[in-house]
Amino acid sequence: MSDLALKKTQNGRYDLDYSRGDLVLTDTLENAVLLSIVCWSRDTSIRDAASLLPDIGGWWGNSLEDVEIGSQLWKLFKNKLSEPTAVNAVSEAKKALKWMIDDGVAKDVIVEAVIDGFILLMKISVIRPDSKKEEFRWQINWEASI
């Protein structure tokens, strides 16, 4: 099954990829990993005393499904980038990608993070059920995220 390909633009955002005026399709898991990591899931811990307010934050696409897609990496941005923060970022990324294992899209997901100055470098390896591996890398500029 193919998805519409997303491409990182010059300003660091993602948009649909085009080639000669046509949308580009992809069979990789890059879109699934990208949306799982960079879309923010709701923070269900923030509610008023009477619990009258809805969940705070979240990706708009989650309102269309019963399954919550996204991560809570955004909660870590208030912290200084340090080894404990990197460990928490790995944990949040694994939580966000767990659905891939639960749904049988992946046999395993491996997340690694390394700090380089103010940049958190993340490497995500998805092991498909046929044991083929896809690797994805992202850089998060921690200073710009605060």
C-alpha positions in Angstrom: 0.0 0.0 0.0 1.4 3.4 -0.9 1.1 6.7 0.9 1.5 10.2 -0.3 5.1 11.1 0.2 6.1 14.0 2.5 9.2 16.1 1.8 11.1 18.4 4.1 11.0 21.9 2.7 13.8 24.5 2.9 12.2 26.1 5.9 12.3 22.8 7.8 8.6 22.0 7.5 7.0 19.1 5.7 4.7 19.2 2.7 3.4 16.9 0.0 6.1 15.9 -2.5 5.5 16.6 -6.2 7.4 15.5 -9.3 6.5 17.0 -12.7 3.2 18.2 -11.3 2.1 14.8 -9.9 2.0 13.7 -6.3 4.8 11.3 -5.3 3.8 8.0 -3.6 6.0 6.0 -1.2 5.9 2.5 0.2 8.3 3.3 3.1 7.3 3.7 6.7 8.7 7.2 6.8 5.4 9.0 6.9 4.1 6.7 9.7 7.2 7.3 11.8 7.3 11.1 11.0 3.6 11.6 12.0 4.1 9.5 15.1 7.0 11.5 16.3 6.4 15.1 15.2 2.6 15.3 15.8 1.9 16.1 19.4 -0.5 13.8 21.2 -2.9 15.3 23.7 -1.8 15.9 27.3 -4.6 14.1 29.2 -3.0 15.1 32.6 -4.0 18.8 32.2 -7.6 19.3 33.3 -9.4 21.8 35.5 -10.7 20.7 38.9 -14.1 20.0 37.7 -12.8 18.1 34.6 -14.9 20.3 32.3 -12.1 21.2 29.9 -11.2 18.9 27.1 -7.8 17.3 26.7 -5.2 20.0 25.9 -3.2 19.9 22.7 -3.0 17.2 20.2 -2.9 16.7 16.4 -6.2 17.5 14.7 -6.2 14.2 12.9 -6.7 12.4 16.2 -10.2 13.7 16.5 -11.1 11.6 13.5 -9.9 8.3 14.9 -10.2 6.3 18.1 -6.4 5.8 18.1 -4.1 8.5 19.3 -1.2 9.2 16.9 1.7 11.4 18.1 4.2 11.8 20.8 4.6 13.9 23.9 8.1 14.9 23.1 6.9 18.5 23.4 6.6 18.1 27.2 10.4 17.7 27.3 11.1 21.0 25.6 10.9 22.9 28.9 13.9 20.8 30.2 17.5 21.5 29.5 18.9 19.2 26.9 20.9 16.7 28.9 21.4 12.9 29.1 18.3 12.3 31.3 16.3 14.4 28.8 17.7 12.3 25.9 16.7 9.1 27.7 13.2 10.5 28.2 13.0 11.5 24.5 13.8 7.9 23.6 11.1 6.7 25.9 8.5 9.1 24.5 9.5 8.1 20.9 9.1 4.4 21.7 5.7 5.0 23.2 4.6 7.0 20.1 5.8 4.2 17.8 4.4 1.3 19.9 1.3 1.2 17.7 3.4 -0.1 14.8 4.3 -3.2 16.8 0.7 -3.6 18.1 -0.7 -3.4 14.6 1.8 -5.8 13.1 3.4 -3.1 10.9 6.7 -3.7 12.6 8.4 -6.5 14.5 10.5 -4.1 16.5 11.3 -0.4 16.8 14.7 0.8 18.0 15.2 4.4 19.1 18.5 6.0 19.8 19.3 9.6 20.7 22.6 11.5 20.9 23.2 15.1 22.0 25.3 17.3 19.7 25.4 20.8 21.3 21.8 22.1 21.3 20.7 19.4 18.8 19.1 16.1 19.8 19.9 13.6 17.0 17.4 10.8 16.9 17.8 7.5 14.9 14.8 5.3 14.6 15.1 1.8 13.1 11.9 0.0 12.2 12.2 -3.8 11.8 9.4 -4.9 9.5 7.7 -8.3 10.0 9.9 -9.7 7.1 13.0 -8.6 9.1 13.9 -5.8 6.6 15.1 -2.7 8.4 14.2 0.9 7.6 16.2 3.7 9.3 15.1 7.3 9.8 17.0 10.2 11.3 15.8 13.5 12.7 17.4 16.5 14.3 15.6 18.5 17.0 17.1 21.9 17.6 16.4 22.1 21.3 17.0 25.8 21.7 14.5 26.6 19.0 11.9 24.3 20.6 11.9 26.1 23.9 
